[in-house]
Amino acid sequence: MKYILNTEKDFLYHFTKDYDTVLKILRDGFRLTECLEERKGLPDELASLKTKVPVLCMTDIRLHEIKYHTEKYGKFGIGMTKEWAHFYHAQPVIYIDKNSGLCKAIENYFPHIKDKFLDRNKEYRDKDEMFLFNLELFCKDLEYFTENEWRILPQFIDEQLLKTIGSNYYIDIPKQNDIVCIIVPGEYIPQLNKDIKIIFNEKYKNEDITFPIMPYEYLEML
């Protein structure tokens, strides 16, 4: 069977490690998961900060290059249009090197707001602080460059478009054609076809599956 590959890099993929998570995404949307990491490429004091915020991470790696990525994040994936991602203000991660001009520019900018920025007890952040805070959320160490990561953060999304279930934020999949493919190990495909029809009938009042369901094993042959 022939599949349409992401040769033009116009899709974004999210991978996970279990089948039930795929069904939850189809039913409820993508959960923005709290991410905690250091920004090693930033100036020393900023690099030591571990900012914990809800985030959805995706990748625009081409499918024939994706085996390493799935070994790390899981063999169950959903491909989405970039149009859908742009609707939620997705942004590619900036991979930054310690010796780069961008790092030096941040280093020069940091001292005059340093004390304010490092004060975690503040209830209000001014424009300078928010600019730096938002910038560092999209910065990642150069060693992760091959992940081609994009991020979606709740502070850039209209509150009306954010779903909350319990204490978690979700972003929905409003239309079936926002989905471009689903990738699962081949043994799950028969059950997935049944489960998708049930979910789509409840959510969209339409059971049609308009995208390919690709066996993960097919990617291993690319």
N, C-alpha and C positions, 0 to 999 in steps of 0.2 A: 504493500500500500504506500502511496506517495503522500507526503505531508508538505504543507506550506511552511517554509522556514523563515526565520526572522532575518532575511538577508539585507533588508534596508534599515534595520534597527529602529523600527517604528513601533515596537512592542516593548512592554516592561513585564518582567516575570517576578513572582514571589514564590519561594520554595519553602516547604515545611517538611516535618519528619513523619507525619502520620495522616492516615486517610480521613479520620474524623475531623481534623482541622480543615481539610478541603471542603467538607460538607458544611461546617460552621461558617466558612467564608462565603459560600454560595447562599447560605440562608440569611446570615446576619450582616455580612460585609467583612472588611478587613479590620482586625483589632489593632489599634496602635499600642505597641508593646513598649514598656519602659526599657530604655537602652542606657547602659552605663559604660563609658569608656574614656580613656585619656586621649587628649589631642597631642600626640608626641611631636607633631610637626610645628606646633605653636611655640611662642616664647615660653621659657621655663615655668614661670608662675602660672600662666594660663594652661600649660600642658599638664600641670599637676591637678587641676580642677577636674572633678568627675561629675559632670552634669547629668542628672537623671531626668529624662523627659519622655513622654509617650511619642513614639515614632513608628512609621511604617517604612520598612526598607525593601527596595526592589532592585532589580538589575536589568540592564539592557544588553547583557552579554548575548552574543549570537548562540543559537542552540548547539552548533557544532563545536563551540568552545566551552561548553557549560559543565562538563563532567566534573572538573575540580570543584566548582561552585556547589553542585548537588551533593558531592561527597561530604561537604562541610555543613550544608544547611538542610539537606533532605531531598528525597527523590520524588516528592509530591509537589507539583507546581501548577500555578495558574498564570496564564499570560493575559495581560490587559492592554488595551489601546493606550497610546500616549495621550490621545484626546481625553480619555477618562482621567489619566494622571494629571494632566494640565488643569482640568476642572478643579482638582483639589490642590493646585499650586505645588506640584512636585518639582523638585530641584535636584540636579545632579550634585553629588558630593564633590567638594574641592579637595583634591589630593595635594597636600602641601609638604614641601621639603624644608627642613630646618634652615637651610642656607639660601632659600629662595628670596626673591625680591618682595613677594607678598608677605612672607614671614617677617622680614625686616621692617616692612611698612606697618604691620600690626605691632611689632616691638616698639617702634617709634611713637605710635599712637597711644599705646597702653599706659605709659607712666602718668599722664595727666588725669586719667580716670581710675587709676589703680585702686586707690583706697575705697572709692565708692563701689567699684565693681566687685571687689572681694568681700564687701560687707553683705553677708547673707541674710541679715536681719531686716534689711530694708523692705518696706512695703511697696515702694514706688521706684521705678527705674526711669532715668531721663533718656533722651534720644540717643546720646552717645553710648550709654551703657547697653541699651536695647540693641543698637546696631552691632556692637561687639558680641553680645550674647547670642544674637541670631546668627552672626557670621560663624562663631566657633561651633555651633551646632551642625553646620554643614562642612566643617573641616575634618579631614581624616588623614592619618599618617600615610605617607607615600607607599609604604610596603603593601597596602591594601588596594593599590591602583587597579589590579586586574579584576577586581570585583565589579567595576563599572556601576557603582551604587547610586541610586536615587533615593531621596527621602521625602516623606510627607509628614508635616508637623501640624498639630492641631491649632497652634496660635495663628496660622495663616489661613485657616478655613472659617468660613461663616458659621457661627454657632448653630444656625438652623440646619446646616448640612452634617453636623456631628451627631451621631447616635451615642447614647450612653446606656450601657447594660451593666448594672452593678456600679463598680467604680472605674470601668474601662470605657475608653472612647472607641467608636467604630466609624468607618466610612463605608457607605453602601455601594452596591453595584446597581444603579438605577435601571439599566437596560441590559437585556441578554446579549446584545451585540457589542457591549463593552468588553466582553470576554472573547479572546481570540483563540485560546486553546487551553486544554487541561492536560497535564502530564502526570501519569501514575504508573507504577509497575504493572505490567500486563495482566497479572492475575486479578487486579482490582477492576478492570474495565467493565466486565459484565454487570457487576453490582453497581458501579458508578452510573452506568446508563439508566438503571432503574431508579437510583436515588435522585439523580438530576431531574428526571421527569416529575417525581413527587414534589421536589423543592420548587421547581419552576412553575408547576401547576398552582401551588399555594401562593407563590410570590408574584408571578407575572401573568397568571391565568393562561399559560401557554406552555405546552410540554416540549416544544421544538428545540432540538439541540443543533444550533447553527454553526458550531465550531468543531474542529477535530479534537478527539480524545486520543492522545499519543502515548504509546507504551514507552516507559523510561528506557527500556532495552534498545529501542530504536536510536536514542541519542548516543548510546554507547558504540554504535556502529558508524557514527558520522566521522 
